[in-house]
Each structure stands twice: as C-alpha cells, then as structure tokens.
Amino acid sequence: MKDILPQDTNLTVKTKQKISSFTILLTIEDLIEKGLFSEAEKNLMALLADEVVSDPEIKSKMRTAVFYLAKTLINEKKYEKAVRFLESLCADFKHNAEYFSLLGKSFNGAGDTKNAISILEEGCYRFQDNIELYCALFDAFDFDGKPLHAVNVLRKLTLSTNSPLAYRNALQKIISRKTDNADKNKIKFALLSNFTFDQIEIYLELECRLINIKPEFYKAGYDMYNQEMLDLYSGLYGFQPDIVLLAIHTRQFFSELYYELCEIETRKLWQLARDRFDTLDKSISFYANNSKATILINRFTLPTYSPFSINDLMEKNSQERVVNYLNKRLLSLCRKHGNKIKIVDTERTLSKVGKEFAADETKRTLAKVEIAARAMPFIARDYMRFVKAIKFKNRKCIVLDLDNTLWGGIVGEDGFENIKLGIEPPGNAYVEFQKLLKSYFSKGIILAINSKNNFDDAIEVIRDHPDMILREEHFACVKINWKSKVDNLLEIAEEINLNLDSFIFVDDNPAERKLIRDKLPEVLVPEMPKDPSGYTEVLNKLNDLDTLYLTEEDKKRGKMYMGEIKRKYLKESTQTLEEYLETLKMKAHIFQADKFTLPRITQLINKTNQFNLTTKRYSEGELRCLAEASSSDVYGLKVKDIFGDIGIVGVIINKKEDNCWYLDTFLMSCRVLGRKLEDFFLDYIIGQATKNGVREVWGRYIRTRKNSIVKSFYNDFGFSPAGTENDAKLYSIGVSDYEPKSMKFIEIDKI
C-alpha cells in the first residue's frame, strides 16, 4: 500500500497504516458519491488484500464502505455489477445479515428470482429477527408471482420478532401489494375502550391482511363507550361494524381496587361493583339488541399488586373476589345474549406474556396506555381467534408425521419395543403431544397421517403400543407409504374434501416442512423445535383452530369423517347407485330451527359454497329473527345411516308472500351430495306448501365461482324458468301440478 504520510513523523508503522487506510476509505467513499464505481471497487479490493485490514476498527469501517458501494450500485440499478462485487468478497463479509439482504436484492433486481429467494431464505434462517431480510424475501416472492409465499414470509416475520417495527414494515409491504380479493373480503371493527387502545389498529390490520381480509376501523373517543352504545345516532351505529372490540381495563373501571381497598367500607365496595356493572350491562344489552355486530369484550384482569398484599385472598373485600364477581356478571351477560357477545381472555394472555412485560408505567401515567405496544401483537392474535372463526378462515385438519413427531425414534430402524413413547423422558413429551391432539379431535379438528414409513411397522404402533393415545379411529385419513408428502397431502385433501387452506402440516423434518411450504403455500406449516417437549407449545400458540361456538356436530366431526371413508368404500363395492343408496339405510329428520340448532345452521350458511343456490350469508341473530317471524321459516335437514349420525347437512330458508313461498336459501353440505337428499328435502318443502294451500314455490340461482354444480338443479327437479332479477335466475313450480317424488331408500325419522 502506498504510504501517503510524511516519513519524518514519530508515529508507529501500524498507526501510519491505519491512518493511511482511513484516508483511502474516505477516498473510496468520495469515488462512490461521484459514481466512479469501478475505481471505488478497485481501491476496496486493494485494501482488502492488505493485512492491516485485520485490525477490528479498520474492518468495521471497511464493512461500511463495502456495503455502501453495494447499496449504491443497487440504487443505481446496476444489479449485475452488485452481484459480481458481493460474490467476490471474502468470507468475513458473508457472515452478516446485510450481505444476504443486499445480495438477494441484487439477484432480484437482475431478474434472477430463483437465486434471490435462495440467498434470502438462507439469510432469514440464519438471522431470524432481521426485518430487512424478511422484507427483501417478500419482495422476491412477490416479484416472482408467488403472493401466498410472500404473505407467509411476513407471517413468519411477525412471529419471529413480535416487534412493533416488524409489524409496521410488514404492513407497509402488504398494503403496497395488489391482491385479487382483499377489497371484496372486508371486515369493519369499532374500537371502544376506557384506556388508550388505538395502537391495536396496526396489529389487527396486518393480521387481517395476512388472511386476505381488508379491515376498516371506527375509533370512539376516549372512555366514550357508554355514550356510543346508548345513542342510536352515534358514529358507532352509523359505522355499522361487524365486530366491536370493547376493551375495558380494570384500573379505569374500578380504580378503588388498586389503592383504597383497606379504607373502603364493605357495603359501599360491593354496591359500587354492582352499580358499575349494571351501567355496563345496560349499555352492552342496548347495543346488542339494536345491532348485528359481534361484541368482543375482554375479561377483567387481576391487578399485579393488592393493598392487602399477602392477605388479599383471605379478605372479604379482596381484589380477587371483586374481579371474580365482575367476570361472573360478564359471563351471565354473554349467556343472556347468546353468541352476540364473546369474552376475550385477556387475563390468560397477559399471564402468558407477563404482566410486567405488558406494562409501560411511563406511558400509563402520561397517556393512560394500560397495555404497552410490545404486548399488542399477543392481544391482536387473541382477537384474531374470533375473527378467523367469524370469517371462516380457521383451519380444520392437522396432518401429522409419525417418526419423531408422534413418537421418538424411527420405528422401521429402532423397532416397536425401542421407540420413545411412555412415562419416561423423552417419551412423555410425545404422550403429552398426543393428548393435546386428542383434545383437538374431541372438539372437531380432523386428524390425518402423512408419513414415509413401512405401513405394517407404523400401523402396529398405532394399533398395539400400550402408550399410544391416538388410535386408528382418530385419523380420518392415513397415508403411510414412501410417496412424496406433497402428493400424499393432495390426496388427503381430495379424500376429506377440504381446501388446502384448511390444513396444518406438522413434521419434525425441516426438509419436509420446507417442501410443503414451497409446493403447497396454502397449507400452514409451523416451525417445530428439535426438542419434542416444545411441540405442545407450538400448537397451543396457533390461533387457527378455534370455532365461534362448539356444536354437537363439531364434537363428532372426527367420527363423522371416519364414517365418510366407510361410505366411500361401500360405494366402490356396490354395482349401482341404487344399490348403494339402499344399503346406506338413510334416515332423515326435517325440522324448524330453534336455539339449539341455530349455531350449526349458521355455520353451514356461512361456509357452504358448492351446493348453495344463492350463497347468502346470515348471522345467528339474523337467522333467529327469520326463524321467529311468521313470514318466514328456517328448515334444517338432519341425516343418519348405518355408519352413524351425519348431523345437520341441509338448510332451506323459505319466505312467504302473496300465497307463494320463495326459497331465499337452499344449501346442502358437500358431504352428502350424490345421495338424492337434496331432492328429498325439496320434495318435503313442496309437500308442506301443499298442506298450507300455497299456489307456487319460487327458487332462485345466483351464480358464483364455486356453485356451478347447481346451475341446472331447479330445471332438473321440474321447476320452470321464470325470468331474471338482478344477478339471479328465477324458477317456479305450481304446487297443484306437482307430483311427489318416490324415494323409498330414505326413511322419515320422527325422532
């Protein structure tokens, strides 16, 4: 290196070299700013070759200059030059998140998305909390025309960091992207609270956009929730939200619990508790009776400190007792209004993340911020449990590997007796994981197996191992073979008749997880830890497995799908459709909806797409009004056969006007298609019309992307075309001319 300092100085050789290097680095920076990139690169490479670069201070300055040149080349759209420069660097510069980010951007700019994605995925794996890397990978997938992969990158980013900055960056990215359906799939939130809660908006907006829902927000003034709910002309009523988030914090609602418990008279304390909840009850009940919105109200949380200190649980005026009283009243309020009001368990969430972590005392005293921004991702995800259930964006099936997932070890190599499964570690972790999965099965989550294994070895464990919790009857579909897990999963989806976005894939092997993510991005693939004791925590953190209400059909769903597999085998073994239908020995019960059947009917109406003549969606409250009105009926169809109870599988909403019946809604679950049950159901309705002296029954077909299978249904049944109305094709049939259909293979079940 040329010495640019005078020779007669008293500086050491090493110091002179450092000063010289710094001078050269300043020259390089000047060359970059002037656009003399080749000269800058030449000087950098010369400096890199000098052994003085081993000095830590020089190295740091050198790294800054290297990445400054790379950034400038990218900004000037000299992508190929940036790639060549970055790839020519020595290994010292390549163990850095910024290196992966810049090289990925360079490849992407050069149009080489394959290499861009590869290098950025490696960077995200190495530096799991680096926001810039995830954003660059999002851009690469988006540029490559893979929107689902891009969205999955942002989902992983928010889960990896939980930081407000990550959410802001991710939201900017996803808003900048053009989507096909987000504008059509909207949801309206109203935020009502007694503390500063506006910051939840950014977290909810991103979480909604990650599942292709575009949210709109209405924010009431601070502590204005009572006035907004009681005034029919308030902004809240004008906004007509789908969901109201009513965030009531214990401190602002009942401040006496924090410092005055030792002073306040018992009678006065409990009178205050009753009066304050009575006021809240009045406001919520009034709004619930005058709105179609679902109200999500948080559970009252226990303060972290009590004036009674260690004696709080023993005192009759304790915080614990008062908070429990408020929560019991809240539960009674929810039950009074059915499914219109739901409790969000904020107490449990804050306990998991830590109440001290979730607090910011400075912002609380300055601006009444009771929940710190760093805890908002966790609160938002709790709200999303309800949102996903309301919008039917929840997952319905968990597909499981076997070796090192349901048990420890590889059964084909270790043998039946030597796999890890039992009361001793690590086998107890697999037992606990299976117990969790069985609890999911009991609430209606479908389980399936997708394993590369010898069938006989694996099925022996499932059938005969004494410590197995899950048995063959718990799995709706079993794929144990040596085929690609992608192919197996596609077959599982077809056999169970669910879309890919209904699945969660659980596998201990990172390569298999990546394969499913790459090939089937609709499937949710959680990152599993190496230690099996962490498996249960991974699934427990997911907010994709909840339902708004748990119906009897939900509890039996796993068994129902096993019945479907048996029906499929029966159909394949019979010679004709008539023989198959006769052998099923179906029994059908047609009923008018009541409070016990409305939740399941609501589910069907809001998620059935294929055999659905109009695809109208109704809330449970709207259906209750239709069922109770004299001008309409809500009918349900329940079916069972030799393989068991199939549950409620059909819905007809009939509106009566001018001696005619109008079929507003007619749908059937896809599980029973091809069994003539739709004809049986409609035949029964026309029979009821005859008994009531009705002149005509009218039907309508509104075409959607998914219901083409029913476009000729009314024609085929015997209805006559009767014109159009807006987007609907109309059909009618004269009741007096109708000849009832003979379907002897279906028996009326009186129940």
NUVOKE-57732 format. One record per residue (C-alpha): z, y, x. Coordinates in nm, 2 decimals, m for minus. Last residue first. Example, Ala and Ser with C-alpha at 12.3 -4.5 7.8 and 13.67 -1.06 7.14 Angstrom:
z,y,x
0.71,m0.11,1.37
0.78,m0.45,1.23
//
This chain:
z,y,x
1.64,m3.85,m8.71
1.35,m3.88,m8.96
1.11,m4.02,m8.71
0.76,m4.02,m8.85
0.57,m4.31,m8.69
0.26,m4.26,m8.48
0.02,m4.56,m8.44
m0.07,m4.53,m8.80
m0.27,m4.21,m8.75
m0.47,m4.15,m9.07
m0.58,m3.80,m9.11
m0.52,m3.60,m9.43
m0.83,m3.49,m9.62
m0.86,m3.12,m9.66
m1.07,m2.97,m9.94
m0.77,m2.82,m10.12
m0.63,m2.68,m9.79
m0.95,m2.48,m9.71
m0.99,m2.46,m9.33
m1.02,m2.15,m9.12
m1.13,m2.06,m8.77
m1.12,m1.73,m8.57
m1.24,m1.66,m8.22
m1.01,m1.42,m8.05
m1.09,m1.14,m7.80
m1.09,m0.86,m8.06
m1.12,m1.05,m8.39
m1.40,m1.29,m8.42
m1.58,m1.48,m8.70
m1.47,m1.75,m8.94
m1.58,m2.08,m8.76
m1.50,m2.38,m8.98
m1.20,m2.61,m8.92
m1.26,m2.98,m8.91
m1.05,m3.10,m8.61
m1.34,m3.09,m8.37
m1.41,m2.72,m8.46
m1.04,m2.64,m8.42
m1.03,m2.81,m8.08
m1.35,m2.67,m7.94
m1.20,m2.43,m7.69
m0.90,m2.65,m7.63
m0.99,m2.78,m7.28
m1.09,m2.42,m7.17
m0.72,m2.32,m7.16
m0.68,m2.23,m6.79
m0.88,m1.91,m6.73
m0.80,m1.78,m7.07
m0.99,m1.79,m7.40
m0.82,m1.68,m7.72
m0.86,m1.94,m8.00
m0.75,m1.86,m8.35
m0.64,m2.06,m8.65
m0.63,m2.00,m9.02
m0.49,m2.22,m9.30
m0.62,m2.16,m9.65
m0.50,m2.16,m10.01
m0.13,m2.23,m9.97
0.04,m2.41,m10.26
0.36,m2.48,m10.06
0.31,m2.86,m10.07
m0.05,m2.81,m9.94
0.07,m2.59,m9.66
0.32,m2.86,m9.56
0.04,m3.11,m9.54
m0.16,m2.85,m9.32
0.14,m2.85,m9.09
0.16,m3.23,m9.07
m0.21,m3.26,m8.99
m0.16,m3.00,m8.71
0.11,m3.21,m8.55
m0.07,m3.54,m8.59
m0.39,m3.39,m8.44
m0.19,m3.26,m8.14
m0.02,m3.60,m8.11
m0.35,m3.77,m8.06
m0.23,m3.93,m7.74
m0.47,m3.77,m7.50
m0.23,m3.49,m7.40
0.14,m3.58,m7.40
0.25,m3.45,m7.05
0.03,m3.14,m7.09
0.28,m3.00,m7.33
0.12,m2.89,m7.66
0.05,m2.55,m7.79
m0.03,m2.37,m8.12
0.07,m2.00,m8.16
m0.02,m1.75,m8.43
m0.13,m2.02,m8.67
m0.20,m1.80,m8.98
m0.10,m1.95,m9.32
m0.26,m1.80,m9.63
m0.13,m1.72,m9.98
m0.16,m1.35,m9.90
0.04,m1.37,m9.57
0.24,m1.63,m9.39
0.28,m1.66,m9.01
0.30,m2.00,m8.84
0.43,m2.06,m8.49
0.34,m2.41,m8.38
0.52,m2.57,m8.08
0.47,m2.91,m7.91
0.64,m3.13,m7.65
1.01,m3.13,m7.73
1.16,m3.44,m7.56
0.99,m3.74,m7.41
1.26,m3.98,m7.51
1.21,m4.33,m7.36
0.96,m4.58,m7.24
0.90,m4.74,m7.58
0.82,m4.41,m7.73
0.98,m4.07,m7.81
0.85,m3.74,m7.94
0.97,m3.40,m8.05
0.75,m3.14,m8.22
0.87,m2.79,m8.29
0.79,m2.56,m8.57
0.86,m2.18,m8.58
0.81,m2.04,m8.93
0.70,m1.70,m9.05
0.73,m1.46,m9.35
1.09,m1.56,m9.44
1.21,m1.44,m9.10
1.48,m1.65,m8.92
1.24,m1.84,m8.70
1.04,m1.53,m8.62
1.35,m1.33,m8.53
1.48,m1.62,m8.31
1.14,m1.63,m8.14
1.17,m1.26,m8.05
1.52,m1.32,m7.91
1.40,m1.62,m7.71
1.12,m1.41,m7.55
0.76,m1.46,m7.66
0.44,m1.53,m7.47
0.10,m1.57,m7.64
m0.13,m1.82,m7.48
m0.36,m1.83,m7.78
m0.48,m2.19,m7.82
m0.24,m2.34,m7.56
m0.33,m2.68,m7.43
m0.38,m2.57,m7.07
m0.13,m2.28,m7.02
0.22,m2.38,m7.12
0.48,m2.18,m6.92
0.61,m1.92,m7.16
0.58,m2.10,m7.49
0.73,m2.42,m7.35
1.03,m2.25,m7.21
1.10,m2.06,m7.53
1.07,m2.39,m7.72
1.33,m2.53,m7.48
1.57,m2.24,m7.54
1.50,m2.23,m7.92
1.61,m2.60,m7.98
1.99,m2.55,m8.02
1.97,m2.21,m8.19
1.73,m2.34,m8.45
1.36,m2.42,m8.46
1.20,m2.60,m8.77
1.15,m2.97,m8.72
0.88,m3.23,m8.66
1.00,m3.57,m8.53
0.75,m3.81,m8.38
0.79,m4.18,m8.30
0.54,m4.34,m8.07
0.50,m4.72,m8.05
0.34,m4.70,m7.70
0.15,m5.03,m7.76
m0.05,m4.88,m8.05
m0.15,m4.58,m7.84
m0.27,m4.81,m7.55
m0.45,m5.05,m7.78
m0.63,m4.75,m7.95
m0.73,m4.61,m7.61
m0.89,m4.94,m7.52
m0.85,m5.22,m7.26
m0.49,m5.18,m7.16
m0.36,m5.21,m6.80
m0.45,m4.86,m6.69
m0.28,m4.71,m6.99
0.03,m4.91,m6.92
0.04,m4.80,m6.56
0.02,m4.44,m6.67
0.29,m4.49,m6.93
0.52,m4.63,m6.66
0.45,m4.32,m6.45
0.53,m4.09,m6.74
0.86,m4.27,m6.80
0.96,m4.19,m6.44
0.87,m3.83,m6.52
1.10,m3.84,m6.82
1.38,m3.98,m6.61
1.35,m3.68,m6.37
1.33,m3.44,m6.67
1.64,m3.56,m6.85
1.87,m3.27,m6.76
1.58,m3.02,m6.82
1.50,m3.18,m7.16
1.87,m3.13,m7.26
1.83,m2.76,m7.18
1.97,m2.57,m6.89
1.91,m2.19,m6.92
1.74,m1.93,m6.70
1.64,m2.20,m6.46
1.71,m2.21,m6.09
1.54,m2.38,m5.80
1.37,m2.10,m5.61
1.66,m1.90,m5.48
1.69,m2.11,m5.16
2.02,m2.07,m4.98
2.16,m2.40,m5.11
1.85,m2.58,m4.98
1.92,m2.47,m4.62
2.29,m2.51,m4.65
2.25,m2.88,m4.75
2.04,m2.95,m4.44
2.28,m2.79,m4.19
2.48,m3.11,m4.12
2.15,m3.26,m4.03
2.15,m3.08,m3.69
1.79,m3.00,m3.58
1.77,m2.73,m3.84
1.51,m2.73,m4.12
1.27,m2.44,m4.18
1.19,m2.43,m4.55
0.84,m2.53,m4.66
0.74,m2.37,m4.99
0.40,m2.51,m5.10
0.13,m2.25,m5.19
0.03,m2.25,m4.82
m0.11,m2.60,m4.84
m0.31,m2.66,m4.52
m0.13,m2.44,m4.27
0.22,m2.46,m4.42
0.18,m2.84,m4.47
0.07,m2.89,m4.11
0.35,m2.66,m3.98
0.61,m2.87,m4.16
0.46,m3.19,m4.02
0.47,m3.05,m3.67
0.83,m2.93,m3.71
0.95,m3.28,m3.81
1.27,m3.28,m4.01
1.08,m3.27,m4.34
1.15,m3.10,m4.68
0.85,m2.98,m4.89
0.92,m2.76,m5.19
0.67,m2.78,m5.47
0.58,m2.58,m5.79
0.33,m2.36,m5.61
0.12,m2.68,m5.56
0.05,m2.69,m5.94
0.21,m2.98,m6.13
0.06,m3.29,m6.29
0.31,m3.55,m6.15
0.01,m3.76,m6.04
m0.20,m3.47,m5.93
0.08,m3.30,m5.73
0.18,m3.63,m5.57
m0.18,m3.70,m5.47
m0.20,m3.35,m5.31
0.12,m3.43,m5.13
m0.01,m3.76,m5.00
m0.33,m3.60,m4.87
m0.13,m3.33,m4.68
0.12,m3.59,m4.56
m0.17,m3.76,m4.39
m0.18,m4.13,m4.45
0.05,m4.39,m4.29
0.23,m4.50,m4.60
0.53,m4.43,m4.82
0.42,m4.22,m5.12
0.68,m4.24,m5.40
0.65,m4.04,m5.72
0.91,m3.96,m5.98
1.19,m4.04,m5.75
1.55,m4.09,m5.88
1.47,m4.44,m6.01
1.42,m4.57,m5.66
1.77,m4.49,m5.55
1.94,m4.17,m5.42
2.30,m4.21,m5.31
2.22,m4.46,m5.03
2.55,m4.59,m4.88
2.51,m4.95,m4.97
2.15,m4.98,m4.85
1.97,m5.20,m5.10
1.70,m5.02,m5.29
1.63,m4.71,m5.08
1.68,m4.90,m4.75
1.45,m5.18,m4.86
1.19,m4.92,m4.97
1.17,m4.79,m4.62
1.11,m5.12,m4.44
0.87,m5.26,m4.70
0.66,m4.94,m4.71
0.62,m4.91,m4.34
0.65,m4.54,m4.27
0.49,m4.20,m4.28
0.69,m4.05,m4.57
0.62,m3.84,m4.88
0.89,m3.91,m5.14
0.94,m3.73,m5.47
1.22,m3.56,m5.65
1.19,m3.36,m5.98
1.45,m3.09,m6.05
1.59,m3.13,m6.40
1.96,m3.05,m6.37
2.07,m3.41,m6.27
1.79,m3.42,m6.01
1.93,m3.11,m5.84
2.27,m3.28,m5.83
2.10,m3.59,m5.68
1.96,m3.37,m5.41
2.30,m3.24,m5.33
2.44,m3.59,m5.31
2.16,m3.69,m5.08
2.25,m3.40,m4.84
2.61,m3.52,m4.84
2.51,m3.87,m4.76
2.28,m3.74,m4.48
2.57,m3.54,m4.33
2.79,m3.85,m4.36
2.56,m4.05,m4.13
2.62,m3.81,m3.84
2.91,m3.87,m3.85
3.10,m4.16,m4.02
3.11,m4.21,m4.40
2.76,m4.36,m4.43
2.40,m4.33,m4.32
2.27,m4.34,m3.96
2.01,m4.62,m3.94
2.13,m4.93,m3.75
2.15,m5.20,m4.02
1.80,m5.15,m4.17
1.62,m5.15,m3.83
1.61,m4.90,m3.54
1.23,m4.90,m3.50
1.09,m4.91,m3.85
1.41,m4.74,m3.99
1.37,m4.44,m3.77
1.70,m4.27,m3.72
1.94,m4.07,m3.95
1.90,m4.09,m4.32
1.74,m3.88,m4.60
1.57,m3.65,m4.34
1.59,m3.83,m4.01
1.34,m4.09,m4.14
1.28,m4.02,m4.51
1.05,m3.72,m4.59
1.11,m3.54,m4.91
0.91,m3.36,m5.18
1.13,m3.13,m5.40
0.98,m3.06,m5.74
1.01,m2.77,m5.99
0.99,m2.45,m5.80
1.06,m2.12,m5.98
0.80,m1.86,m6.06
0.85,m1.90,m6.44
0.87,m1.52,m6.49
1.22,m1.54,m6.63
1.33,m1.81,m6.38
1.18,m1.62,m6.09
1.35,m1.30,m6.21
1.69,m1.48,m6.25
1.70,m1.62,m5.90
1.55,m1.29,m5.79
1.88,m1.11,m5.87
2.06,m1.33,m5.62
1.79,m1.25,m5.36
1.84,m0.88,m5.42
2.22,m0.92,m5.36
2.15,m1.10,m5.03
1.89,m0.85,m4.91
2.14,m0.57,m5.01
2.42,m0.67,m4.77
2.29,m0.46,m4.48
2.25,m0.16,m4.71
2.62,m0.15,m4.77
2.77,m0.22,m5.12
3.01,0.03,m5.27
2.80,0.34,m5.18
3.01,0.61,m5.35
2.84,0.89,m5.14
3.08,1.02,m4.88
3.37,0.78,m4.93
3.15,0.48,m4.97
2.91,0.59,m4.70
3.20,0.60,m4.44
3.36,0.28,m4.57
3.05,0.07,m4.53
3.12,m0.27,m4.69
2.91,m0.59,m4.71
3.03,m0.71,m4.37
3.39,m0.66,m4.48
3.31,m0.86,m4.80
3.17,m1.15,m4.60
2.82,m1.29,m4.65
2.94,m1.59,m4.85
3.22,m1.41,m5.03
2.98,m1.13,m5.12
2.75,m1.38,m5.29
3.03,m1.56,m5.47
3.17,m1.24,m5.61
2.83,m1.11,m5.70
2.79,m1.40,m5.95
2.52,m1.24,m6.17
2.62,m1.29,m6.53
2.34,m1.32,m6.79
2.29,m1.13,m7.12
2.01,m1.20,m7.36
2.06,m1.57,m7.34
2.31,m1.59,m7.63
2.45,m1.26,m7.73
2.81,m1.38,m7.82
2.81,m1.61,m7.52
2.74,m1.32,m7.28
3.02,m1.11,m7.44
3.26,m1.40,m7.41
3.18,m1.44,m7.04
3.24,m1.07,m6.98
3.58,m1.09,m7.15
3.66,m1.38,m6.92
3.55,m1.17,m6.63
3.77,m0.88,m6.73
4.07,m1.11,m6.77
4.01,m1.27,m6.43
4.00,m0.92,m6.27
4.33,m0.83,m6.43
4.49,m1.16,m6.33
4.38,m1.15,m5.97
4.47,m0.78,m5.93
4.83,m0.87,m6.02
5.02,m0.72,m6.31
5.21,m1.05,m6.38
5.29,m1.07,m6.01
5.29,m1.41,m5.83
4.93,m1.39,m5.71
4.97,m1.05,m5.56
5.28,m1.13,m5.36
5.11,m1.13,m5.02
4.99,m0.77,m5.06
5.12,m0.62,m5.39
4.91,m0.31,m5.33
4.61,m0.56,m5.31
4.34,m0.56,m5.05
3.99,m0.72,m5.04
3.93,m0.62,m5.40
3.82,m0.90,m5.64
3.47,m0.87,m5.78
3.38,m0.82,m6.15
3.07,m1.04,m6.22
2.74,m0.86,m6.21
2.55,m0.78,m6.52
2.19,m0.89,m6.58
2.06,m0.78,m6.92
1.74,m0.94,m7.05
1.54,m0.68,m7.23
1.42,m0.70,m7.60
1.63,m0.41,m7.70
1.83,m0.28,m8.00
2.09,m0.56,m8.04
2.14,m0.59,m7.66
2.17,m0.21,m7.64
2.45,m0.20,m7.90
2.62,m0.50,m7.75
2.61,m0.35,m7.40
2.76,m0.02,m7.51
3.03,m0.16,m7.73
3.13,m0.42,m7.47
3.17,m0.15,m7.21
3.39,0.06,m7.43
3.60,m0.25,m7.52
3.62,m0.33,m7.15
3.78,0.00,m7.08
4.02,m0.02,m7.38
4.13,m0.38,m7.30
4.20,m0.31,m6.93
4.37,0.02,m7.00
4.59,m0.15,m7.26
4.67,m0.41,m7.00
4.78,m0.15,m6.74
4.97,0.06,m7.00
5.18,m0.24,m7.12
5.26,m0.34,m6.76
5.37,0.01,m6.65
5.18,0.15,m6.35
5.36,0.20,m6.02
5.30,m0.11,m5.81
4.95,m0.14,m5.94
4.85,0.21,m5.84
4.65,0.17,m5.52
4.34,m0.05,m5.58
4.38,m0.18,m5.93
4.41,0.18,m6.07
4.04,0.23,m5.98
3.92,0.02,m6.27
3.55,0.07,m6.33
3.48,0.25,m6.00
3.67,0.00,m5.79
3.55,m0.30,m5.99
3.18,m0.22,m5.94
2.95,m0.23,m6.24
2.58,m0.31,m6.17
2.39,m0.34,m6.49
2.04,m0.45,m6.38
1.83,m0.43,m6.70
1.53,m0.66,m6.71
1.21,m0.63,m6.91
1.24,m0.26,m6.94
1.13,m0.05,m7.24
1.10,0.29,m7.05
1.16,0.49,m7.36
1.48,0.30,m7.43
1.62,0.37,m7.09
1.50,0.73,m7.09
1.74,0.79,m7.38
1.63,0.83,m7.75
1.82,0.53,m7.88
2.13,0.67,m7.71
2.41,0.41,m7.67
2.26,0.23,m7.36
2.18,0.54,m7.17
2.52,0.71,m7.25
2.72,0.40,m7.14
2.51,0.35,m6.82
2.54,0.71,m6.70
2.76,0.65,m6.39
2.50,0.80,m6.16
2.18,0.89,m6.34
1.95,0.61,m6.47
1.69,0.47,m6.24
1.37,0.32,m6.40
1.17,0.09,m6.18
0.83,m0.08,m6.19
0.77,m0.41,m6.02
0.44,m0.58,m5.93
0.47,m0.95,m5.92
0.28,m1.16,m5.67
0.57,m1.38,m5.55
0.62,m1.18,m5.23
0.56,m0.87,m5.44
0.88,m0.94,m5.63
1.09,m0.98,m5.32
0.94,m0.67,m5.17
1.02,m0.46,m5.48
1.37,m0.60,m5.51
1.46,m0.51,m5.15
1.32,m0.15,m5.18
1.49,m0.10,m5.52
1.84,m0.21,m5.41
1.89,0.13,m5.24
1.94,0.30,m5.58
2.29,0.15,m5.61
2.52,0.44,m5.57
2.81,0.35,m5.80
2.87,0.32,m6.18
2.54,0.14,m6.23
2.22,0.12,m6.44
1.89,0.02,m6.28
1.61,m0.05,m6.52
1.35,m0.30,m6.41
1.00,m0.35,m6.54
0.79,m0.65,m6.45
0.42,m0.67,m6.38
0.16,m0.95,m6.34
m0.17,m0.78,m6.41
m0.14,m0.54,m6.12
m0.03,m0.82,m5.89
m0.33,m1.04,m5.99
m0.60,m1.00,m5.74
m0.42,m0.86,m5.44
m0.53,m0.57,m5.21
m0.30,m0.53,m4.91
m0.14,m0.20,m4.82
0.15,m0.28,m5.05
0.22,m0.60,m4.86
0.24,m0.42,m4.52
0.45,m0.13,m4.64
0.69,m0.38,m4.80
0.72,m0.58,m4.48
0.80,m0.27,m4.28
1.07,m0.16,m4.52
1.22,m0.51,m4.55
1.23,m0.55,m4.17
1.39,m0.21,m4.13
1.66,m0.30,m4.39
1.75,m0.61,m4.19
1.78,m0.97,m4.32
1.63,m1.08,m3.98
1.49,m1.43,m4.02
1.48,m1.44,m4.40
1.29,m1.11,m4.42
1.05,m1.23,m4.15
0.99,m1.57,m4.31
0.89,m1.41,m4.64
0.66,m1.17,m4.45
0.49,m1.46,m4.28
0.46,m1.65,m4.61
0.27,m1.35,m4.76
0.01,m1.37,m4.48
m0.03,m1.74,m4.53
m0.09,m1.68,m4.90
m0.34,m1.40,m4.83
m0.56,m1.61,m4.60
m0.88,m1.41,m4.56
m0.88,m1.40,m4.18
m0.79,m1.02,m4.19
m0.49,m1.11,m4.40
m0.39,m1.38,m4.16
m0.42,m1.15,m3.86
m0.25,m0.86,m4.03
0.05,m1.08,m4.13
0.06,m1.20,m3.77
0.08,m0.84,m3.65
0.36,m0.77,m3.90
0.55,m1.08,m3.78
0.52,m0.97,m3.41
0.63,m0.61,m3.49
0.94,m0.73,m3.67
1.08,m0.93,m3.37
1.37,m1.14,m3.50
1.23,m1.48,m3.44
1.12,m1.41,m3.08
1.00,m1.75,m2.95
0.86,m1.88,m3.28
0.72,m1.54,m3.37
0.54,m1.53,m3.03
0.39,m1.87,m3.07
0.27,m1.78,m3.42
0.12,m1.46,m3.27
m0.07,m1.65,m3.00
m0.22,m1.90,m3.25
m0.30,m1.64,m3.51
m0.49,m1.42,m3.26
m0.66,m1.72,m3.11
m0.80,m1.82,m3.45
m0.86,m1.46,m3.56
m1.11,m1.39,m3.28
m1.26,m1.08,m3.43
m1.21,m0.86,m3.12
m0.95,m0.67,m3.31
m0.76,m0.99,m3.39
m0.77,m1.10,m3.03
m0.64,m0.76,m2.92
m0.37,m0.76,m3.19
m0.25,m1.11,m3.07
m0.25,m1.00,m2.71
m0.05,m0.69,m2.80
0.21,m0.88,m3.01
0.25,m1.16,m2.76
0.30,m0.92,m2.47
0.55,m0.71,m2.67
0.76,m1.02,m2.73
0.80,m1.08,m2.36
0.78,m1.38,m2.14
0.42,m1.31,m2.06
0.49,m1.02,m1.81
0.66,m1.24,m1.55
0.38,m1.50,m1.59
0.12,m1.28,m1.41
m0.12,m1.07,m1.60
m0.49,m1.17,m1.62
m0.46,m1.26,m1.99
m0.35,m0.91,m2.07
m0.64,m0.74,m1.89
m0.90,m0.98,m2.04
m0.77,m0.94,m2.39
m0.75,m0.56,m2.36
m1.11,m0.54,m2.23
m1.22,m0.75,m2.53
m1.03,m0.52,m2.77
m1.16,m0.18,m2.65
m1.08,m0.03,m2.99
m0.95,0.29,m2.83
m0.61,0.22,m2.99
m0.63,m0.13,m2.85
m0.71,0.00,m2.50
m0.42,0.25,m2.53
m0.18,m0.03,m2.63
m0.29,m0.24,m2.33
m0.25,0.06,m2.09
0.09,0.14,m2.22
0.18,m0.23,m2.20
0.11,m0.24,m1.83
0.27,0.10,m1.76
0.60,0.00,m1.94
0.60,m0.33,m1.75
0.56,m0.14,m1.42
0.85,0.09,m1.50
1.07,m0.22,m1.56
0.95,m0.40,m1.26
1.01,m0.09,m1.04
1.37,m0.08,m1.15
1.41,m0.46,m1.10
1.26,m0.46,m0.74
1.02,m0.75,m0.72
0.74,m0.50,m0.74
0.80,m0.43,m0.37
0.60,m0.75,m0.31
0.27,m0.57,m0.37
0.02,m0.76,m0.57
0.13,m0.59,m0.89
0.06,m0.25,m0.73
m0.29,m0.35,m0.66
m0.33,m0.48,m1.02
m0.20,m0.16,m1.16
m0.43,0.05,m0.94
m0.74,m0.14,m1.06
m0.62,m0.13,m1.42
m0.59,0.25,m1.40
m0.93,0.29,m1.24
m1.08,0.07,m1.51
m0.90,0.26,m1.79
m1.01,0.61,m1.69
m0.95,0.75,m2.04
m0.78,1.06,m1.92
m0.44,0.95,m2.06
m0.48,0.62,m1.88
m0.56,0.79,m1.55
m0.24,1.01,m1.59
m0.03,0.70,m1.65
m0.18,0.54,m1.34
m0.10,0.84,m1.13
0.26,0.84,m1.26
0.27,0.47,m1.16
0.14,0.55,m0.82
0.42,0.80,m0.77
0.68,0.55,m0.88
0.54,0.30,m0.63
0.55,0.56,m0.35
0.91,0.64,m0.43
1.00,0.27,m0.43
0.81,0.21,m0.10
0.99,0.51,0.06
1.33,0.37,m0.06
1.25,0.03,0.10
1.14,0.18,0.43
1.46,0.38,0.45
1.45,0.76,0.40
1.51,0.99,0.70
1.18,1.16,0.66
0.94,1.20,0.96
0.66,0.99,0.82
0.56,1.22,0.53
0.52,1.02,0.20
0.19,0.88,0.07
0.22,0.54,0.24
m0.09,0.34,0.14
0.00,0.00,0.00
//
